Amino acid sequence: MIFSLIIPVYNRPDEVDELLESLSKSDYNEAFEIVLVEDGSSVPCRDVVMNYQGKLNISYYFKENSGPGDSRNFGMQRARGDYFVIFDSDCIIPPNYLTEVRKELDKQYVDCFGGPDRALDSFSNIQKAINFAMTSFLTTGGIRGGSEKINKFQPRSFNMGISKKAFEASKGFGNIHPGEDPDLSIRLWNLGFETRLFSEAYVYHKRRIDWEKFSIQVKKFGIARPILNSWYPEHNKLTFFFPTFFILGLLLAFLLLIFNIDILLQLYFVYFVIIFLTASIQNKSIKIGYLSVIAVWKQFYGYGTGFLESFIKIILLKKKPQEAFPRMFFKV
C-alpha cells in the first residue's frame, strides 16, 4: 500500500510550509507521495514546494479555482497510491501519523476513516479557544461526535482517508461546501463501504480564522445540515437541532424574566460557567477559558441561526438548495 497525501491550498504558502515541514519529520518507514493542488491561488506556494523537493516526494498542480472538494478530487485522480489521505493546509501532522493509520488499517481495514484534531501549545489563545469549542464534549463538537459510533463515523476532510476503490465508486466529493465531507460519507455508506474513527490518527488543526470568519464558518455548517437532511432524510438526527434549540431556549429564558421566572436563565449561566472552568483547566489559562466562552457562544449562535434559516427555506418552503444558498455551491 502506498499512501498519497492530498492537500488542496488556496493562498496559504505559510501554512503549506509548516505542513510540509511536519511531514518531512514523519517516522513512517515506507514510501508515500504528496499531491498538492493549488486551487487558483493569487499567492501561490510553488516556491515553498520547491524547497522540499529533495526531502519529500511532491507533485504540484495549479488549476482554476473550483473549491476544496473538486480540488481534492483533482488530486486523487492524479495520485499514484492505493489509499488517499486528505489534509487541510492549516494542519500540522505528528511524526507518527501515517504509522498509526497503517496500524489501524492492518488491524481492521476500512475504506474510509477520519481522525480527530488537537491544539499545539504554540497556537494562539483564540485558536485554542476555537479548538475547544470545536472538539469539547460540552459543545456541538461533542454533540456531533457523541451522536456517531466509532464504526459509523463521518470523517471531516481536514483529516480523513479514503481508498482508491471507494473514491472511484463514489466519484469523490460533491460541489457543496461546507458539507461535502458528510455528504461523501453517506454516499459511501449507501454504496456499501464502511467508515471508522481512528482516534490516534490526530492532527494539529490551526484554524487560522478570526472571530468574524469563525462566525461565518459555523453558520455555513448550520446551513449545510438541513440541505443534507433533505438529500438523506434517513440519516437525520435530533442532535442536529440542538444548537437551534439552545438559541431559542435562551430567547425564552429572557422572555420569562418578564414574569420574574429566572430558573432557565440560571441554567444557561451555570452552563457557561462550566465551559469557562473546563476550558481554563484544560488549557491552564483563565484567559483561554474566557475566550472559550466567546467561541462556544459564537458556535451555537452561528450554527443555530444558520440551521434555522436553512430549515425554513429547504425543509418547510421546499426551496432548491442551489437557489436558496448559491454561495454554498461551487461551479465545477
C-alpha positions as CSV (number, residue, x, y, z in Angstrom):
1,M,0.0,0.0,0.0
2,I,1.3,3.4,-1.0
3,F,-0.3,6.4,0.7
4,S,-1.0,9.5,-1.4
5,L,-1.5,12.6,0.7
6,I,-3.9,15.1,-1.0
7,I,-3.6,18.7,0.0
8,P,-5.7,21.5,-1.6
9,V,-4.5,25.0,-0.9
10,Y,-5.7,28.5,-1.6
11,N,-3.5,31.5,-0.9
12,R,-1.7,29.9,2.1
13,P,2.0,29.4,1.4
14,D,3.0,29.9,5.0
15,E,0.6,27.1,6.1
16,V,2.0,24.8,3.4
17,D,5.5,25.4,4.7
18,E,4.5,24.3,8.2
19,L,2.6,21.3,6.9
20,L,5.4,20.1,4.7
21,E,8.0,20.7,7.4
22,S,5.9,18.4,9.7
23,L,5.6,15.7,7.0
24,S,9.4,15.8,6.5
25,K,9.7,14.5,10.1
26,S,7.4,11.5,9.5
27,D,8.6,8.3,11.1
28,Y,6.8,6.2,8.5
29,N,9.3,3.8,7.0
30,E,7.6,3.2,3.7
31,A,7.2,5.4,0.6
32,F,4.4,7.9,0.4
33,E,3.7,10.8,-2.0
34,I,2.2,14.2,-1.6
35,V,-0.1,15.7,-4.2
36,L,-0.5,19.4,-3.6
37,V,-3.3,21.2,-5.6
38,E,-3.2,25.0,-5.9
39,D,-6.8,26.0,-6.2
40,G,-6.4,29.1,-8.3
41,S,-4.4,31.0,-5.7
42,S,-3.3,34.5,-6.3
43,V,-0.5,33.9,-3.8
44,P,0.9,30.5,-4.9
45,C,3.1,28.2,-2.9
46,R,5.2,26.8,-5.7
47,D,8.5,28.3,-4.3
48,V,7.7,26.7,-0.9
49,V,7.1,23.3,-2.5
50,M,10.4,23.6,-4.4
51,N,12.2,23.9,-1.1
52,Y,11.1,20.4,-0.1
53,Q,11.7,18.6,-3.4
54,G,14.8,16.8,-2.1
55,K,13.1,15.9,1.2
56,L,9.6,14.7,0.1
57,N,8.0,13.1,-2.9
58,I,5.8,16.0,-4.0
59,S,3.6,16.5,-7.1
60,Y,2.4,20.1,-7.5
61,Y,-0.6,21.2,-9.7
62,F,-2.1,24.6,-10.3
63,K,-5.7,24.8,-11.5
64,E,-8.5,27.3,-11.7
65,N,-10.5,27.9,-8.5
66,S,-13.3,25.4,-8.1
67,G,-13.4,24.8,-4.4
68,P,-11.7,22.4,-1.9
69,G,-13.9,19.4,-2.8
70,D,-13.2,19.5,-6.5
71,S,-9.5,20.2,-5.8
72,R,-9.3,17.1,-3.7
73,N,-10.9,15.1,-6.5
74,F,-8.4,16.6,-8.9
75,G,-5.6,15.4,-6.7
76,M,-6.9,11.9,-6.1
77,Q,-7.4,11.5,-9.9
78,R,-3.7,12.1,-10.4
79,A,-2.4,10.3,-7.3
80,R,-0.4,7.0,-7.7
81,G,-1.3,5.5,-4.3
82,D,-3.8,2.9,-3.3
83,Y,-5.1,4.9,-0.3
84,F,-5.6,8.6,-0.2
85,V,-5.1,10.7,2.9
86,I,-6.6,14.2,2.9
87,F,-5.4,17.2,4.9
88,D,-6.3,20.8,5.0
89,S,-3.4,23.2,4.5
90,D,-3.7,24.6,8.1
91,C,-2.8,21.3,9.7
92,I,0.4,20.2,11.3
93,I,1.0,16.4,11.2
94,P,2.6,14.4,14.1
95,P,5.6,12.2,13.1
96,N,3.7,9.0,13.9
97,Y,0.5,9.8,12.0
98,L,1.0,7.5,9.0
99,T,2.3,4.8,11.2
100,E,-0.9,4.9,13.3
101,V,-3.0,4.9,10.2
102,R,-1.2,1.9,8.8
103,K,-1.5,0.1,12.1
104,E,-5.3,0.6,12.2
105,L,-5.7,-0.4,8.6
106,D,-3.7,-3.6,9.1
107,K,-5.8,-4.4,12.3
108,Q,-9.2,-3.7,10.8
109,Y,-9.3,-2.5,7.2
110,V,-11.8,0.1,6.3
111,D,-12.3,2.1,3.0
112,C,-12.7,5.4,4.7
113,F,-11.6,6.8,8.1
114,G,-11.4,10.1,9.9
115,G,-9.2,11.3,12.7
116,P,-9.6,14.0,15.5
117,D,-7.8,17.3,15.9
118,R,-5.8,18.8,18.7
119,A,-4.1,22.1,19.5
120,L,-0.4,22.7,20.0
121,D,1.0,24.9,22.8
122,S,2.3,27.3,20.1
123,F,-1.3,28.1,18.9
124,S,-2.7,31.5,19.7
125,N,-5.2,31.9,22.6
126,I,-8.1,32.4,20.1
127,Q,-7.0,29.3,18.1
128,K,-7.0,27.3,21.4
129,A,-10.4,28.6,22.3
130,I,-11.9,27.8,18.9
131,N,-10.3,24.3,19.1
132,F,-12.0,23.8,22.5
133,A,-15.4,24.9,21.0
134,M,-15.0,22.6,18.0
135,T,-13.8,19.5,19.9
136,S,-15.2,19.6,23.5
137,F,-17.8,17.1,24.7
138,L,-19.6,20.1,26.2
139,T,-20.3,21.8,22.8
140,T,-21.6,21.0,19.4
141,G,-18.3,19.2,18.7
142,G,-19.2,16.8,21.5
143,I,-22.8,16.5,20.4
144,R,-21.7,15.7,16.9
145,G,-19.1,13.2,18.0
146,G,-21.3,11.6,20.6
147,S,-24.0,11.0,18.1
148,E,-21.7,9.0,15.9
149,K,-20.5,5.5,16.6
150,I,-16.8,4.7,16.1
151,N,-17.6,2.4,13.2
152,K,-20.2,4.8,11.8
153,F,-18.1,7.9,12.0
154,Q,-18.5,10.8,9.4
155,P,-14.9,11.8,8.7
156,R,-14.1,15.5,8.3
157,S,-12.0,16.5,5.3
158,F,-9.2,18.2,7.3
159,N,-8.1,14.7,8.4
160,M,-9.6,11.8,6.5
161,G,-8.6,8.8,4.4
162,I,-10.3,7.1,1.5
163,S,-9.3,4.1,-0.6
164,K,-8.8,4.4,-4.3
165,K,-11.6,1.9,-4.8
166,A,-14.1,3.9,-2.7
167,F,-13.1,7.1,-4.4
168,E,-13.7,5.7,-7.9
169,A,-17.0,4.2,-6.9
170,S,-18.3,7.4,-5.2
171,K,-16.7,9.9,-7.6
172,G,-15.4,11.7,-4.6
173,F,-16.6,15.0,-3.1
174,G,-19.6,16.9,-4.4
175,N,-19.7,20.7,-5.0
176,I,-21.4,21.7,-1.7
177,H,-19.1,23.5,0.7
178,P,-19.1,23.1,3.6
179,G,-20.9,19.8,4.0
180,E,-19.0,17.9,1.3
181,D,-17.5,15.5,3.8
182,P,-20.7,14.2,5.5
183,D,-22.2,14.1,2.0
184,L,-19.4,11.8,0.8
185,S,-19.6,9.6,4.0
186,I,-23.4,9.0,3.5
187,R,-22.9,8.2,-0.2
188,L,-20.1,5.7,0.7
189,W,-22.4,4.0,3.2
190,N,-25.1,3.7,0.5
191,L,-22.6,2.1,-1.7
192,G,-21.7,-0.5,0.9
193,F,-18.5,1.0,2.2
194,E,-17.7,1.4,5.9
195,T,-16.2,4.4,7.7
196,R,-14.4,4.4,11.1
197,L,-12.8,6.8,13.6
198,F,-9.0,6.3,14.1
199,S,-8.7,8.0,17.4
200,E,-4.9,8.0,17.5
201,A,-4.5,9.4,14.0
202,Y,-4.9,13.1,15.1
203,V,-3.6,16.2,13.5
204,Y,-2.9,19.7,15.0
205,H,-5.5,21.9,13.3
206,K,-4.6,25.6,13.4
207,R,-7.9,27.0,12.0
208,R,-6.3,30.4,11.1
209,I,-9.5,32.4,11.4
210,D,-10.6,35.4,13.4
211,W,-13.9,35.7,15.3
212,E,-15.8,37.1,12.2
213,K,-14.6,34.3,9.9
214,F,-15.3,31.7,12.6
215,S,-18.9,33.0,12.9
216,I,-19.4,32.8,9.1
217,Q,-17.9,29.3,9.1
218,V,-20.1,27.8,11.8
219,K,-23.2,29.5,10.2
220,K,-22.4,27.7,7.0
221,F,-22.1,24.5,8.9
222,G,-25.6,25.1,10.2
223,I,-26.9,25.9,6.7
224,A,-25.4,22.8,5.3
225,R,-27.1,20.3,7.6
226,P,-30.8,20.8,6.5
227,I,-29.6,20.6,2.9
228,L,-28.0,17.2,3.7
229,N,-31.1,16.2,5.7
230,S,-33.2,16.9,2.6
231,W,-31.0,14.7,0.5
232,Y,-30.6,11.9,3.0
233,P,-33.6,12.0,5.4
234,E,-32.9,8.6,6.7
235,H,-29.7,10.0,8.4
236,N,-31.5,12.9,10.1
237,K,-30.9,13.1,13.9
238,L,-32.4,15.1,16.7
239,T,-29.0,16.1,17.8
240,F,-28.7,18.3,14.7
241,F,-31.4,20.5,16.1
242,F,-29.7,21.1,19.5
243,P,-27.8,24.4,18.6
244,T,-31.1,25.9,17.4
245,F,-32.9,24.7,20.5
246,F,-30.1,26.3,22.5
247,I,-30.6,29.7,20.9
248,L,-34.4,29.6,21.1
249,G,-34.2,28.4,24.7
250,L,-32.0,31.4,25.6
251,L,-34.5,33.8,24.0
252,L,-37.3,32.1,26.0
253,A,-35.2,32.5,29.2
254,F,-35.1,36.3,28.7
255,L,-38.8,36.4,27.9
256,L,-39.5,34.6,31.1
257,L,-37.8,37.3,33.1
258,I,-40.9,39.5,32.3
259,F,-42.8,37.1,34.6
260,N,-39.9,37.0,37.2
261,I,-39.0,33.4,36.2
262,D,-35.3,33.2,36.0
263,I,-34.6,29.4,36.5
264,L,-33.9,28.8,32.8
265,L,-31.5,31.8,32.6
266,Q,-29.7,30.4,35.7
267,L,-29.2,27.1,33.9
268,Y,-27.6,28.9,31.0
269,F,-25.4,30.8,33.4
270,V,-24.3,27.5,35.0
271,Y,-23.6,26.0,31.6
272,F,-21.2,28.9,30.6
273,V,-19.5,28.8,34.0
274,I,-18.8,25.1,33.3
275,I,-17.4,26.0,29.9
276,F,-15.2,28.6,31.5
277,L,-13.9,26.3,34.2
278,T,-13.4,23.3,31.9
279,A,-11.5,25.3,29.2
280,S,-9.4,27.1,31.8
281,I,-8.3,23.9,33.5
282,Q,-7.8,22.1,30.2
283,N,-5.6,24.9,28.8
284,K,-4.2,26.0,32.2
285,S,-5.3,29.6,31.3
286,I,-8.1,31.8,32.6
287,K,-7.8,33.9,29.5
288,I,-8.4,30.9,27.2
289,G,-11.3,30.0,29.5
290,Y,-12.9,33.4,28.9
291,L,-12.2,33.2,25.1
292,S,-13.7,29.7,25.0
293,V,-17.0,31.1,26.4
294,I,-17.0,33.6,23.5
295,A,-16.1,30.8,21.0
296,V,-18.8,28.5,22.2
297,W,-21.4,31.3,22.1
298,K,-20.4,32.1,18.5
299,Q,-20.5,28.5,17.6
300,F,-24.0,27.9,19.0
301,Y,-25.4,31.2,17.7
302,G,-23.9,30.8,14.2
303,Y,-24.8,27.2,13.7
304,G,-28.2,27.5,15.4
305,T,-29.3,30.5,13.3
306,G,-27.8,29.1,10.1
307,F,-29.7,25.8,10.7
308,L,-33.0,27.6,11.4
309,E,-32.7,29.7,8.3
310,S,-31.9,26.7,6.2
311,F,-34.6,24.5,7.8
312,I,-37.2,27.1,7.0
313,K,-36.1,27.5,3.4
314,I,-35.2,24.0,2.5
315,I,-37.5,21.8,4.6
316,L,-40.6,23.9,5.2
317,L,-40.6,26.1,2.0
318,K,-39.1,23.3,-0.2
319,K,-36.7,25.6,-2.0
320,K,-33.9,24.2,-4.1
321,P,-30.6,24.4,-2.1
322,Q,-28.7,25.9,-5.0
323,E,-31.2,28.6,-5.4
324,A,-31.7,29.3,-1.6
325,F,-28.0,29.3,-0.8
326,P,-26.0,29.7,-4.1
327,R,-22.8,30.6,-2.2
328,M,-22.8,27.1,-0.6
329,F,-22.1,25.5,-4.1
330,F,-19.0,25.7,-6.3
331,K,-19.4,25.6,-10.0
332,V,-17.3,22.7,-11.4
